Structure formats: structure tokens, C-alpha cells
């Protein structure tokens, strides 16, 4: 579950990317700031913005640091960032170190000028590509695979007629999950891996064009949604040609593999990904749980935030009232001082509290998006019982995690997954619930309206060969 949302042991998301180009030459840094605020849920460790002036000197002004968007970007900082083209990034490291050096965007100065890159995802062949570059003399400043991508684009650009061609050539070498925004001196480029693991969409506000990880960022800045970047597509945005598209890397539709957890958990509920409503997907997941795993109860509640819509769907389908059982401390950020072993407080209790009046003497159905290690679920069940709940029935709006993810989701190794080598009944006993049920695997297609998706973390069937070495220990997005 999300650290900033009151969840403490499990999944954290990958990163968020944002790009903007104002053809009327207005300053765009402040709009990029608001776009990143809307994508804050995708990464809370670091953030950054790189701004260029397409009419001025080929100089990019960059500011990035550890912290939340509103901590890193003060009015004074934004006031110094002038230019009509920009890219931005919010980061959570699915592996590797969380340091200022690894913050994005990455800005490279090379023979063709300046190139800025922001990346969401994980490459499965990053270690191999990195070693090849190092043996040819490349010196790396970070431990992130995004720098490998930036190096390859820059190298290909030297012998390419356009930056789009350079991105296309780089895409032939990199393997894995990536949604990219690339800023050249006079173009904004967006690219999505052929499987479509991570989302990327295009928006427009008057004469300004936007690329963003999610449509919620477009809504925040008052932009109109145009369409999603297709899996394998490269889009180039410039005043002279508008939006140009290169679909040469697109796979057949049946081979696409969107991350199912964008719909279950990562994305904001007010976003749409590839034409499918995230909120609608979660409502459906809850309905399916009610159909497949009914139980008599007095109240259906969700674990904030991603469990709420699924809980509402369960209530709508079952006829059992929907209610609120948890209050989240909205002022706890990503860096709060976690209680030590000698303290009576737990991370769960600091971030989440129970409304005793709502649950006392009631049979509760509690909906959450996932169980990873099980420690958080155990604590939340205990909190409900301590508040007077007579019964606690847990329903999970995803199937059990059985395998790690190598494509930008922080699903840990198998020996850390509670569902690995345990039955549902054994897990139920560990977390202390009266009953436990997961979303059936065959329901996943229904929640994404038949779109092709990746479910490797549930099935072990990876859409492309996973790496022979665990990239999550050294490389991240």
C-alpha cells in the first residue's frame, strides 16, 4: 500500500513524468509544477523540473532535490525558471538508492546540444547496457537505468537526422518498461515501450501541448485530453508540425501488457488509462468480489485510499451499507519519524485511526487492494477488533502476489511474499481475519474492459524474459 496513504508494508509506485511545450512562448515552469503535484502519488522521494527556452540560448535550467513537490519548488525557485518548454519528474525508487544524484530529469550536454530525459519504468537489460557503455568509456553520475536510456539517445543522436530517430534507435536496444518524455532544444518527445507497461497521455490547453503519466494531471492544469500514446509509439511535438507519430515499434495488440496494478492501485481514481476509467475498474473489482466471495455483514469499508472505490463496488453489488471506518492523518508525509521497537506506537496507528462509533458491535467487510508481506493487514484487522468490531472479513481487490515484478512495481522477492507457499486459509490465520478472499484471476480482464495486461506478479508468466540478475537491487526508475 502507499506510504503516504497510510499503508506501510507494501507496494509503492514507480514514477511520474510530465512534459509541456507552449507554442506561444509563455513560461511553463509553474504549470509543470502543478502537473507534478497531480502526479505526486506516483513518487514521493524526489522531484525535478528542467526548463528550456526555444528562442534563447541552448541552456536548460534545472532544479531537483529530495522531497515532495511543494517542498522542493518554492515560489522563489519557480520564479527563476523561465522558458516555453519543460519536462518534470516525481520519483520513487523501486530499487537502488534514494539520493539527490538519482533525482530526475537527467540533463546531458553533448555535441548536438542539450538533451533532457525523464523516465518511468524499469529496464530488464539495464546492467548489460550499462557495462557495455562503461567499457566504451562512459562515466555515469547515477545508479539509475534512466541514465542508460539518456546515454543511448544521445549517442544515437550524433548519427541521426532527428531526435525522434535517435529515440527510435535507442528503443531498439532497451528492453523493459518505459514511458519517456524527452526535451530537445526545440521539440518535446514522448515514447512508450512496445508492451505499454506504463501509461502516457497527450493533452492540449489552447496552444500548449502536454505529455503526462496520467490524465489527472491534465485536469489539474485545465488541459483537454487528446489521446494516449500507444504502446510502442513515439510522438514528436513542435510548432512547425504539431503532433507527429512514429508507430514502427508497436506490437500486435494481443502482445501488449499494461500493468494491471495501474488500475487496481497506482493511478489516481480520477484518471483514465488507454480509455478505461481507473475508478470504474475499482468499482468493478469490488462488484466481482461481492459476486464471488459474499459474506453476511453490517458494513463495507475500504482501507484508504485505493480500497475505497472497491469497497463502494462491493456495497453496491451486495446491498450491504458502505461506510467509513478509517481516518487518515493527511499531514503525515513520506519522511515522518517511524516508531522504534521500544515505542508503543506503530506506523499504522500513527497514520491511520479507526472510527469506533462506526464499527463497534458490527460485522465488518474490509476491502484492501493487496496483501504483500501481511504485517500491515494484521495490524489493521487488530485495530478494528480493538475498536469493537464483532467480525472482520477481509476482501482483496487483486489476486495473491506470488512473483516479483521487474517492470517498475515494487513487488519484492518471493520469500517476502506472504502468499508464496501459503494457502488463503493460512494467510487468514496469520492476519487474524474471520474470512479472507482475493479477486479471482479470471476477473482481471473485466476490470480493464478486455485490454491486454500484464499479470506476471500473480502468475509468473512474464511478457518478456525477466533478467538473469535481480536488477531491482542496483537499478531503478
C-alpha positions in Angstrom: 0.0 0.0 0.0 1.1 3.6 -0.5 3.3 5.0 2.2 1.7 8.5 2.0 -1.8 7.0 2.2 -1.4 5.2 5.4 -0.1 1.9 4.2 3.2 0.7 5.4 4.5 -2.6 4.3 3.8 -3.0 0.7 3.6 -1.6 -2.8 4.9 1.7 -3.8 4.6 3.1 -7.2 7.2 3.8 -9.9 7.5 7.4 -11.0 5.5 10.2 -12.8 6.6 12.1 -15.9 5.3 15.4 -17.3 6.2 17.5 -20.4 4.9 20.8 -21.6 5.5 23.0 -24.7 3.9 26.4 -25.1 3.9 27.3 -28.8 3.0 30.9 -27.8 6.3 31.2 -25.9 4.8 31.6 -22.4 6.7 30.5 -19.3 5.7 26.9 -18.4 7.6 26.1 -15.1 4.7 26.9 -12.9 2.3 24.8 -14.9 4.8 21.9 -14.8 4.8 22.3 -11.0 1.1 21.9 -10.8 1.3 18.9 -13.2 3.8 17.3 -10.9 1.6 18.0 -7.9 -1.1 16.0 -9.6 1.4 13.1 -10.1 2.8 13.2 -6.5 1.1 9.9 -5.7 3.5 8.2 -8.2 6.6 9.1 -6.3 7.4 11.0 -3.1 11.1 10.7 -2.7 12.4 13.3 -5.1 11.3 15.5 -7.9 12.6 17.9 -10.5 11.9 20.2 -13.4 14.1 21.1 -16.4 13.1 24.2 -18.4 14.4 25.4 -21.8 13.8 28.5 -24.0 13.4 27.5 -27.6 14.1 31.1 -28.8 17.0 31.8 -26.5 20.4 30.2 -25.9 20.5 26.4 -25.7 20.6 26.4 -22.0 18.4 24.3 -19.7 17.6 25.5 -16.2 17.2 22.5 -13.9 16.1 22.2 -10.3 15.7 18.9 -8.5 16.0 17.6 -5.0 14.8 15.1 -2.4 11.3 15.8 -1.1 7.8 16.5 -2.1 6.9 18.8 -5.0 5.7 21.6 -2.7 8.9 21.3 -0.6 11.4 21.3 -3.5 9.7 24.1 -5.5 9.3 27.4 -3.7 7.9 30.5 -5.4 11.5 31.8 -5.5 12.8 28.7 -7.3 10.0 28.7 -9.9 10.5 32.5 -10.4 14.0 31.8 -11.7 12.9 29.2 -14.2 12.0 30.8 -17.5 11.2 29.1 -20.8 8.5 27.8 -23.0 9.4 24.0 -22.9 9.9 21.8 -19.8 9.8 18.3 -18.5 9.3 17.1 -14.9 9.5 14.0 -12.8 8.4 12.6 -9.5 10.3 9.7 -8.3 10.0 6.6 -6.1 12.9 4.2 -6.3 11.7 0.6 -6.8 15.2 -0.4 -6.2 18.7 1.1 -5.6 19.5 4.2 -3.6 17.3 7.1 -2.9 19.7 10.1 -3.3 19.7 13.5 -4.8 22.0 12.3 -7.6 19.3 9.9 -8.8 16.6 12.6 -9.0 15.3 13.4 -12.4 15.1 14.8 -15.1 18.5 14.0 -16.3 20.2 16.7 -18.4 23.0 15.8 -20.9 25.2 18.4 -22.7 26.7 16.8 -25.8 27.9 17.7 -29.3 24.4 18.2 -30.6 23.4 20.5 -27.7 21.3 19.7 -24.7 19.0 16.7 -24.0 16.8 16.3 -21.0 15.1 12.9 -20.2 12.5 11.8 -17.6 11.6 8.1 -17.3 9.0 5.9 -15.6 9.7 2.2 -15.6 12.4 -0.4 -15.3 14.7 -1.9 -18.0 15.4 -5.6 -17.8 18.7 -5.3 -19.7 20.0 -2.2 -17.9 23.0 -3.9 -16.3 24.2 -5.3 -19.6 23.8 -2.0 -21.4 25.4 -0.1 -18.6 28.5 -2.4 -18.7 28.8 -2.0 -22.5 28.7 1.8 -22.1 31.3 1.7 -19.3 33.7 -0.4 -21.3 33.4 2.2 -24.2 34.4 5.0 -21.8 31.0 6.2 -20.5 31.1 7.7 -17.0 27.9 7.5 -15.0 26.7 10.0 -12.5 23.8 8.0 -11.1 22.8 4.4 -10.4 19.5 4.6 -12.3 18.7 2.9 -15.6 17.2 6.2 -16.9 20.8 7.4 -17.4 21.4 4.3 -19.6 18.5 5.4 -21.7 19.7 9.0 -21.9 23.2 7.9 -23.0 21.8 5.8 -25.8 19.6 8.5 -27.1 22.5 11.0 -27.0 24.8 8.6 -28.8 22.2 7.7 -31.5 21.5 11.4 -32.0 25.0 12.0 -33.2 24.3 9.9 -36.3 20.6 10.6 -36.7 18.9 13.2 -38.7 16.4 14.0 -35.9 15.9 13.4 -32.2 12.9 11.2 -32.9 15.1 8.9 -35.0 17.6 8.8 -32.1 14.9 7.8 -29.7 13.7 5.1 -32.1 17.2 3.7 -32.4 17.6 3.7 -28.7 14.2 1.8 -28.3 15.7 -1.0 -30.4 18.3 -1.6 -27.7 16.5 -1.0 -24.4 14.2 -3.7 -23.1 11.6 -3.5 -20.4 9.1 -0.9 -19.1 9.5 2.8 -20.0 7.4 5.8 -20.6 9.7 8.7 -21.6 9.5 12.4 -22.0 12.5 13.9 -23.8 13.2 17.6 -24.3 15.5 18.7 -27.1 16.2 22.4 -27.9 13.0 22.7 -30.0 11.0 19.5 -29.6 9.1 17.6 -27.0 9.2 13.9 -27.4 7.1 11.2 -25.8 7.7 7.4 -26.1 6.1 4.3 -24.6 7.6 0.8 -24.6 6.0 -1.7 -27.0 4.2 -3.5 -24.2 2.6 -0.4 -22.8 3.6 -1.3 -19.2 3.4 2.3 -18.0 0.8 4.9 -19.1 1.5 8.2 -21.1 -1.1 10.5 -22.5 -1.3 13.7 -24.6 -3.2 16.9 -23.7 -3.7 20.4 -25.0 -4.6 23.8 -23.5 -5.0 26.5 -26.0 -1.7 26.5 -27.9 0.2 24.5 -25.3 0.8 20.7 -25.6 1.3 18.4 -22.6 2.6 14.8 -22.0 1.8 13.2 -18.7 1.7 9.9 -17.0 -2.0 10.3 -16.1 -5.0 12.2 -17.3 -5.5 13.6 -13.7 -2.5 15.9 -14.4 -4.3 17.3 -17.5 -7.4 18.0 -15.4 -5.4 19.8 -12.8 -4.0 22.3 -15.3 -7.2 22.7 -17.2 -5.9 20.9 -20.3 -8.0 18.8 -22.7 -7.3 15.2 -23.1 -6.3 14.3 -26.7 -5.4 10.7 -26.6 -3.0 8.1 -25.1 0.4 7.5 -26.5 0.1 4.0 -28.0 2.4 1.2 -26.7 5.5 1.3 -28.9 4.7 4.8 -30.3 6.9 7.8 -30.4 5.3 11.2 -30.6 7.1 14.4 -31.5 5.6 17.8 -30.6 6.8 21.0 -32.3 5.2 24.3 -33.5 6.1 23.6 -37.2 4.5 20.1 -37.4 2.2 19.8 -34.3 2.0 16.2 -33.2 3.9 13.7 -35.3 3.7 9.9 -34.7 6.0 7.0 -35.3 4.4 3.7 -34.7 7.2 1.5 -36.0 7.8 -0.1 -32.6 4.2 -1.0 -31.9 3.5 -4.7 -31.2 0.3 -6.5 -32.2 -2.5 -5.6 -29.8 -2.6 -9.1 -28.2 1.1 -8.8 -27.1 0.5 -5.5 -25.2 0.9 -5.9 -21.5 -0.3 -2.9 -19.4 0.5 -3.1 -15.7 -2.8 -4.3 -14.1 -1.8 -2.5 -10.9 -2.2 0.9 -12.5 -5.9 0.2 -12.5 -6.1 -1.6 -9.1 -3.9 0.7 -7.1 -1.2 3.0 -8.6 -3.2 5.5 -10.7 -5.4 8.2 -9.2 -9.1 7.2 -9.4 -9.9 10.3 -11.5 -7.5 9.2 -14.2 -8.3 7.2 -17.4 -5.6 4.9 -18.9 -6.0 3.8 -22.5 -9.7 4.8 -22.4 -10.5 2.8 -19.3 -11.6 4.6 -16.1 -9.5 3.8 -13.1 -12.4 4.5 -10.8 -14.6 2.3 -12.9 -12.1 -0.5 -12.7 -12.0 -0.4 -8.9 -15.8 -0.4 -8.7 -15.9 -3.5 -10.9 -13.3 -5.2 -8.8 -15.4 -4.7 -5.7 -18.5 -5.9 -7.5 -16.7 -9.1 -8.6 -15.6 -9.7 -5.0 -19.2 -9.4 -3.8 -20.3 -11.8 -6.5 -17.6 -14.4 -6.0 -17.0 -14.1 -2.2 -20.2 -13.0 -0.5 -20.5 -12.9 3.3 -23.1 -11.6 5.7 -22.1 -8.4 7.3 -23.3 -5.0 8.6 -20.9 -2.6 6.9 -18.4 -2.5 4.0 -15.4 -0.3 4.4 -12.2 0.5 2.4 -8.6 0.9 3.5 -7.7 4.4 2.3 -7.4 5.4 -0.4 -7.3 2.7 -3.1 -9.6 0.4 -1.2 -12.4 2.9 -1.1 -13.8 2.6 -4.6 -13.6 -1.2 -4.5 -15.5 -1.2 -1.2 -18.2 1.0 -2.7 -18.4 -1.5 -5.6 -18.8 -4.4 -3.1 -21.5 -2.5 -1.2 -23.4 -1.6 -4.5 -23.4 -5.2 -5.6 -24.1 -6.8 -2.2 -26.6 -4.3 -0.8 -24.7 -4.0 2.4 -24.2 -0.4 3.5 -21.0 1.4 2.6 -19.3 3.3 5.4 -16.1 4.9 6.6 -14.1 3.1 9.3 -10.7 4.8 9.0 -9.4 8.3 9.4 -6.1 9.0 7.7 -3.7 11.6 9.1 -3.3 13.8 6.0 -0.3 15.6 7.4 2.0 12.6 7.7 4.5 12.9 4.8 6.9 10.4 3.4 9.7 11.2 5.9 7.9 11.0 9.3 10.0 9.6 12.1 8.9 5.9 12.3 8.4 4.5 15.8 11.2 2.3 17.0 10.9 -1.1 18.5 10.8 0.2 22.0 7.9 2.5 21.3 4.3 1.6 21.9 3.2 3.3 18.7 3.1 1.6 15.3 3.4 3.1 11.9 -0.2 2.0 11.2 -1.6 3.7 14.2 0.3 6.9 13.6 -1.0 7.2 10.1 -4.5 5.6 10.4 -7.1 5.5 13.2 -10.4 3.8 13.5 -13.8 5.4 14.0 -15.0 3.4 16.9 -18.6 4.6 16.6 -18.8 3.3 13.1 -17.5 -0.3 13.7 -18.5 -1.1 17.3 -20.6 -4.3 17.6 -20.7 -4.6 13.8 -19.6 -7.3 11.3 -17.2 -5.5 9.0 -16.1 -6.3 5.4 -12.8 -4.6 4.9 -11.6 -4.1 1.3 -7.9 -3.5 0.5 -6.0 -3.5 -2.8 -3.4 -6.1 -1.9 -1.5 -8.1 0.8 2.2 -8.1 0.3 4.0 -9.3 3.4 1.0 -9.3 5.6 2.2 -7.2 8.5 0.0 -4.2 7.8 -3.1 -6.3 7.3 -2.5 -8.0 10.6 -2.3 -4.6 12.4 -5.4 -3.1 10.7 -7.5 -6.2 11.5 -6.4 -5.9 15.1 -7.3 -2.2 15.2 -10.8 -3.0 14.0 -11.2 -5.6 16.7 -9.8 -3.3 19.4 -12.4 -0.7 18.3 -15.2 -3.2 19.0 -15.9 -4.9 15.6 -17.6 -8.3 16.1 -16.2 -9.8 12.9 -13.7 -8.7 10.3 -14.0 -10.2 6.8 -11.1 -9.2 4.5 -11.5 -8.9 0.8 -8.6 -8.1 -1.6 -9.3 -6.4 -4.9 -6.4 -8.2 -6.6 -5.2 -11.9 -6.8 -2.4 -13.1 -4.4 1.1 -11.9 -5.1 3.3 -14.9 -6.0 6.1 -13.5 -8.1 8.4 -10.4 -8.1 8.0 -7.6 -10.7 10.8 -6.4 -12.9 8.9 -3.6 -14.7 8.7 -0.8 -12.2 6.4 -2.1 -9.5 7.9 -2.7 -6.0 6.8 -6.3 -5.6 9.6 -7.9 -3.6 11.3 -11.3 -3.9 9.1 -14.4 -3.4 10.4 -15.2 0.0 9.0 -11.9 1.3 5.5 -12.5 -0.2 3.0 -13.9 2.3 1.0 -15.7 -0.4 4.0 -17.7 -1.6 3.7 -21.3 -0.4 0.7 -20.5 1.8 -2.9 -21.2 1.3 -5.6 -18.5 1.7 -6.7 -20.1 4.9 -3.1 -20.0 6.3 -2.9 -16.3 5.4 -6.3 -15.7 7.0 -5.0 -17.1 10.3 -1.8 -15.0 10.1 -3.7 -11.7 9.7 -6.4 -12.7 12.1 -9.5 -12.1 9.9 -12.7 -14.2 10.2 -12.7 -14.8 6.5 -10.4 -13.8 3.6 -10.9 -13.8 -0.2 -9.0 -12.4 -3.1 -10.2 -11.3 -6.5 -10.3 -14.2 -8.9 -7.6 -14.1 -11.6 -10.1 -14.5 -14.4 -11.8 -11.3 -13.3 -8.9 -9.1 -14.3 -9.8 -8.8 -17.9 -13.2 -7.5 -16.9 -11.9 -4.7 -14.8 -9.8 -3.3 -17.8 -12.6 -3.9 -20.3 -10.6 -6.6 -22.2 -7.4 -4.6 -22.7 -4.3 -6.8 -22.8 -2.5 -6.6 -19.5 0.5 -8.0 -17.5 -0.3 -10.2 -14.5 3.1 -11.7 -14.0 3.2 -10.8 -10.3 0.2 -13.2 -9.9 1.0 -15.9 -12.4 4.8 -15.8 -13.1 4.0 -15.6 -16.8 6.2 -12.6 -17.8 5.5 -10.9 -21.2 9.3 -10.7 -21.8 12.1 -12.7 -20.3 13.0 -11.5 -16.9 16.6 -10.6 -16.2 19.1 -13.2 -15.1 20.3 -10.9 -12.3 18.0 -9.0 -10.0 18.0 -5.5 -11.5 15.9 -4.2 -8.6 19.0 -4.2 -6.3 21.0 -1.8 -8.3 18.9 0.0 -10.9 15.7 1.9 -10.6 13.5 4.4 -12.4 
